[in-house]
Amino acid sequence: MLYRVLADVVVLLHTAFVVFVVVGGFLVWRWRWVVWAHVPCALWGIAIEYGGWICPLTPLENAFRARAGLEGYRGGFVEHYVIPLLYPAGLTRPAQATLGTLVLAVNLVAYGMLVRRLVRP
């Protein structure tokens, strides 16, 4: 039971991380110090998508699932949880690059609008 709970906690943390990567730039509008956490996280998220890598949280979750006697899954977090919501056919390299570009675009807009607000008299 403990390992199943730990696997579920990892999923929740992973989900929170993905949401932070995508929209964290907008949090910087309110709390400027968030930029120091968000920029490295966003760069990591974009690199994971463009590189086609698997986030280290995915094997951790699968390890907890295995210890709980449950079956893990192949691929990464985005492929297993997010892609089924966005693309019913599954994750392809072009789709992954599109997700990376989407994260980059959202964050460029967030930071661009912030800079614009700060530069205006």
N, C-alpha and C positions, 0 to 999 in steps of 0.2 A: 504493500500500500504506500509506503514512504516513497519508493522510487517512482511510482505512478504520479504522486503529488509533485515530486521534484521535476518530472518530465513536463507536467502541466505548468508548473511555475516557469520553467525555461521557455515554453511556448508563449506564455504571457509576457515575459521579459523580451523575448524576440519580437513579438508583435509591437510592443511599446517602442522598441528600438527602431523598427521599420517605420512606424508612424513618426517618430522623432526625426529620422533621417529625411523623410519627405516634407514635413511641415515645420520642423524646428526653426527654420529661418524666420518664420513669422513670430515665433516666441522671442526672438532677439529684438523685435520691435518694442516689446514690453520690458524685457530683462536683458540688458546689453551683455552681461557676463555669460549668458548662455552661448554666445558665439564661440567661446573657448572650448566648449564641449561639442557644439553642433558641427562646426566645420570639420574636425577630424572624423566624426561619425558619418557625416554626409560623404566625405571623400572615400571612406571605407565602404559605404553602401554602394556608391557609384563604381568603385573598383571591383567589388564583388560581382556586380551585374556585368560590367564590361569584360571582366576577366573570365566569366563563366565559372567562378569558384563557388565553393560551398562555405558558408559562414561556420565558424567553429562551434556556434551554439547548436547547429543541427546534429553533428555527431554526439554532442553532449546529451541532447534530448533523446536521441536514439539509444545511447548507452543506458540512460535511466529507464527507458521503455524496455530494453532487453533485460535489465536487472529486475524489472517488475513482472517479467514473464510475458510481456506484450511484444508485438511485432513492430519493428521500426519501419522506416520508409526509405526509398531510394531518392536520390536527388537532394535538393536543398529546400530550405524553409519556404522561399518564395514559390518554388515549383510545387510544393506540396499543399500549402495553405492559400497563397495569394493567387497564383495563376488559375486554379479552378474557378475562382470568382471572376477573373477577368477574361480568361481564354479557355473555353471548354476543351479544346484539342490538346492542351499541354504546352509545356515550355519548349521553345526552340531558341537557338542562338539569336536570330533576329528579334524575337520577342523579348529576350533578355536585354539586348542592346536598346530596344525601345524603352524598356522599364528604366534602364540606367539614364537614358536621355530625358525621360520624364522627370526623374528625380533631379537631374541637373537643371532642367528648365524651371521647375517649381522653385528651386533654391536660388537660381539666378534672378527670377522675378522678385522673390522675397527680399534678397539683399539689394537688388537694384532699386526697389521702392524705398527701402530703408536709407540707402545712400542719398537718394533723391530728397527724402524728407529732411535729412541732416544737412544737406548742402543748401537747401532753400533758406533765404533770409527770414 
